[in-house]
Amino acid sequence: MKAAKLSWLEIDLSAIRYNISAVQELIGDGCRVLAVIKSDAYGHGILQIARAAVEGGAWGFCVSNVEEARRLRREGIEVPILHLNSGPTQQAGQIIRLQLIQTLCDREMAKALSRAASRAGSEVEVHMKIDTGMGRLGIAPEETEAFAAEVAALPGLRLTAVFSHLATAEEPDSSYALSQLERFQDCLHRLTSSLPGLKAHIANSAAAVRFPQMRFDFVRVGLLVYGVPPIAEDTASPQVQPALTWRTQVAFVKKIAAGASVSYGRTWRAPASTTLAVLPVGYADGYPRSLSNRGWVLFRGRLRPVVGTVCMNHMMIDVGNETGVCPGEEVVLIGSQGGEQITVNRLAQWAQTINHEILARLGGHLPRTYLN
């Protein structure tokens, strides 16, 4: 371990390959995996994850911006890439050059793509997004037929699929998700009468697990790719393998007396004399400040509490009566040590947030080590 590596991520690429194959086995041969690798593959590193996902059998990828797609194409990754955002129109030419599948729910973007495709003497594949209840991007269900007809009339556009996004797939009450599915199926039925062969997708990781009827031609899976069950303790999820371990090391050790306060705001005081280990990681690295006085880490194979306010670049843990604690000893923030494990879902529960946010917070400056 290099001395400068104070906090780092280890990514198991064999877990990524395994997880893709596990999802494919779950959804069956008639459905394909679109691996969601936006936001630097949820903090795992987009290029390495993309290669491993292709090796695991992913049909294509979902990205959130054109720059992510450009990085993939620059590295020779040629599988289909769905650009999930609808614009801006100034990117139409880049979308054509990168041979992306473009999300379409805006007439101005449709026209811009048509013009760019005509200039390039080519065509662009588009997936029309329908807003069935997310309230974000998408064409209103009652407008889908008219919009599809307009798209079909524009040169250079090839409408191959429609999709939607679920607002409550992870929640125990499935009624809203099923109502979204009903609206989506109604739109799909009306569209396929004039556009035979039109493909469809609506399921994210949670829906792919919970609702077999939502496994149309594709599933868009993010969390499952990285080995994070979309719903904690859900026994229906495939047995995916966590790909990420977040490690750091003790930077400084100090003994404090009973009653001594720790960190900003003096939010924690030692109930008895104890030993603190200062870790060189904080909220600037993606460790949530909300875990002040409520988070846990693994040290010497045991759970140890985070005490005091998490700082920008440091945090403190109480190691109690452990002897011989010294700088350089390893601490696990996410992952396994000894017989204990801190999962992404467990950390999210302590932080009172969602698993997606824990992963998305991971700073790009954190060094990554890739294991095969």
PyMOL commands that set and color helices and strands:
alter all, ss='L'
color gray80, all
select helices_A, chain A and resi 13-27+38-42+46-56+66-74+89-97+107-120+141-153+175-192+205-210+212-214+223-226+264-266+283-285+289-291+344-351+355-360
alter helices_A, ss='H'
color red, helices_A
select strands_A, chain A and resi 7-12+32-36+60-63+81-83+101-104+124-129+157-163+199-201+218-221+244-249+252-256+261-262+268-269+274-279+296-299+302-307+315-320+330-337+340-342+368-371
alter strands_A, ss='S'
color yellow, strands_A
deselect
rebuild
show_as cartoon
